[in-house]
Amino acid sequence: MSVLNSLLSSFHLNATIFHRSLVCDAWSTNTSGSGLASFHLISSGQAFLYCDDFEAEPLTAGDLVIFPHDAPHVISYSQDKQTAAETDLFIAYPIEDSAPNSTGLVCGYFDFKEDKKHPLIAQLPSYILIRAQQRQGALGSIIEGLIQEVTLGSQASDAILSRLSEVFFLSLLRQLAMEESTRLGLFRALQDTKMTKVLQAIDTDIGAPWDLNSLADIGGYSRASFVSHFKRYLQATPLEYLSHLRLSKAKKQLIQGDSVLKVALDVGYRNDVSFAKAFKRHFGHGPGASRANRTN
């Protein structure tokens, strides 16, 4: 299995659709402040987007915008910034209805849980805007399936909408990884043959006693050049990246019910004491809390 496929298969992602309706007359929505990644799909009609780089950017049917880091934003009926910001209520109708001058609006959250601090998520831009005409292959089909399910109205399944949203996001990551012009450091690293060997080795045996020398040797780097190249791609040292992966994997195993000692040994710690200290530094609570609560 490639590093990319392994990443996608192990990624913890929950999607929740919290709004789907036709909005009419004067309306605006701003879902920032939740601490979660949010997304908005225009299923019909039009709207205007306000965020970092956009002021009254037109959105039309099939356009979708994601805010991976909960960035401030407004999506509105109005082309006037002040009017858009001051409008905070709207009239909503069932999305399967027909209403003049309406916009079909589907909104949801992505919760990455223990993968929220994953370098890949950290490297995503403040927004990702996908135009209807930019959708390709599986990604386009999934978004179209999402729109078709939504238009079933009261017959639409929240479970299906959530799963389609999750598959959509994973498909988007795969598409970004395959773009030669990608700006995401992890994906650029996966396009580098030497660095891919290193990442593959870590992924294959995360519990091995890796150090800078052994990892540099796998990629054919000198120690100094390895650290330099790695930090340029991942904005972290190799050992920082390794520690993050180990602790994220550990938390998933704890939530599944594995013992603290077993998890510590599985992810490369010599004992549960050193593991517990590292875990608490990273997550802010001990491993026992994650195992007992099964949700932290």
ABEGO torsion letter per residue (X at the ends): XBAAAAAAAABBBBBBBABBBBBBEBBBBBABGAGBBBBBBBABEBBBBBBAABBGBBBBBGBBBBBAAGBBBBBBABABAAAAAABABBBBBBAABBBBGBBBBBBBBBBAEAAAABAAAAABBABBBBBAAABBEAAAAAAAAAAAAAAAEAABBAAAAAAAAAAAAAAAAAAAAABAABABAAAAAAABAAAAAAAAAAAABAABBBBAAAAAAAAGBBAAAAAAAAAAAAGBBAAAAAAAAAAAAAAAAAAAGBBAAAAAAAAGBABAAAAAAAAAAAAGBBAAAAAAAGAX
